[in-house]
Amino acid sequence: MFTSDIAIFLLGLIAALFGGYFGAAIGGNFAFALTGLMILVSWGIFAGTSSTIGFDYLAFGPVMGPHITFAAGVAGAAYAMKQGLIESGRDATSPLARLGRVDVLLVGAAFGAFGYLLNLGLGLLPWFGSHTDTVALTVFTSNVLARVLWGNSVVVPEKFNKGATSLFAKIAPNETDFWLRYQEKPSQYIPLGIFAGGMAAGAGIMLGHYVPGGAAVAHTLPFAISAIIILFLILGAEMPVQHHITIIGALAAVKFMPVLAGAGFDWNGQWTSGTWMTAIGAILIGCVFGAISAFLAEFQSQLFHQRGTTHIDPPAAAIWSSTFLILVITGALTPA
């Protein structure tokens, strides 16, 4: 007889198969925008019941988790390109159901299941599994696998700017190889990182203080807003892509707040004027890490994504690496 844990695992795996098919059918970026909406729904469930089931199963789980639906859309596009059905495997937006090919959508289903299993496996790794964003790392790894299977086979393409000598000059964007033209210069992405990161950090601090238990999930609400903004990008507005900034800005502020406040800090207790001044410091740290994540996304876009024939998501690459940095630093600064 199955135990409850095995039954729940199988339920999630089956849901991930369906979710992967669905994500490929509607297109990865459309699915990701729906993830943002699911986070809002999850916040409603959490505020009303204190249950995280919305986050665990809907928004970041097998139903609409980006490691399921978005990653499936990316994999389906890579496979469709290999089959000659679409021109670019980097098209993470177009719905693939339009192709009328069940095999493309079944690839999405398979990658949905793969994302579910990999995310669970990463979470079980000693120390590392609790010191990064396993969902973002799963997205990145899934994208890399799709590149190896159906793209130009190498993770770091050997197509560099001619005559360049330094690494940054070799991988710099040009007229044909780029991610976001209006967001590729340090003068563009660093201020975006600082200000979007600060906005998210402020939201994270207030949610952590005023919502019981809210500190654990405070970083997800700014992320939801940024995910929904992707929908406007799809529809033609040149929106800044910043979900890798807002989630990291809020996470940094929330994780550094107890470190700065010291022993006896209570998220939901009575705050003094000194505590509020400490919160300002935490928000400024969120600005710094927002800028760091903005840099990491652009750098990893130039290194992995923009010269490849398939999509390797720069924000996902920035989120897992920035989260790792934050959790390692705050872990080292927090007394045992």
Secondary structure, 3 states (H helix, E strand, C coil): CCCHHHHHHHHHHHHHHHHHHHHHHHCHHHHHHHHHHHHHHHHHHHHHHCCCHHHHHHHCCCCCCCCCHHHHHHHHHHHHHHCCCCCCECCCCCCHHHHCCHHHHHHHHHHHHHHHHHHHHHHCCCCHHHCCCHHHHHHHHHHHHHHHHHCCCCCCCCCCCCCCCCHHHHHCCCCCCCCCHHHCCHHHHHHHHHHHHHHHHHHHHHHHHHCCCHHHCCCHHHHHHHHHHHHHHHCCCCCCCCHHHHHHHHHHHHHHHHHHHCCCCCCCCCCCHHHHHHHHHHHHHHHHHHHHHHHHHHHHHHHHHCCCCECCCHHHHHHHHHHHHHHHHHHHHCCC
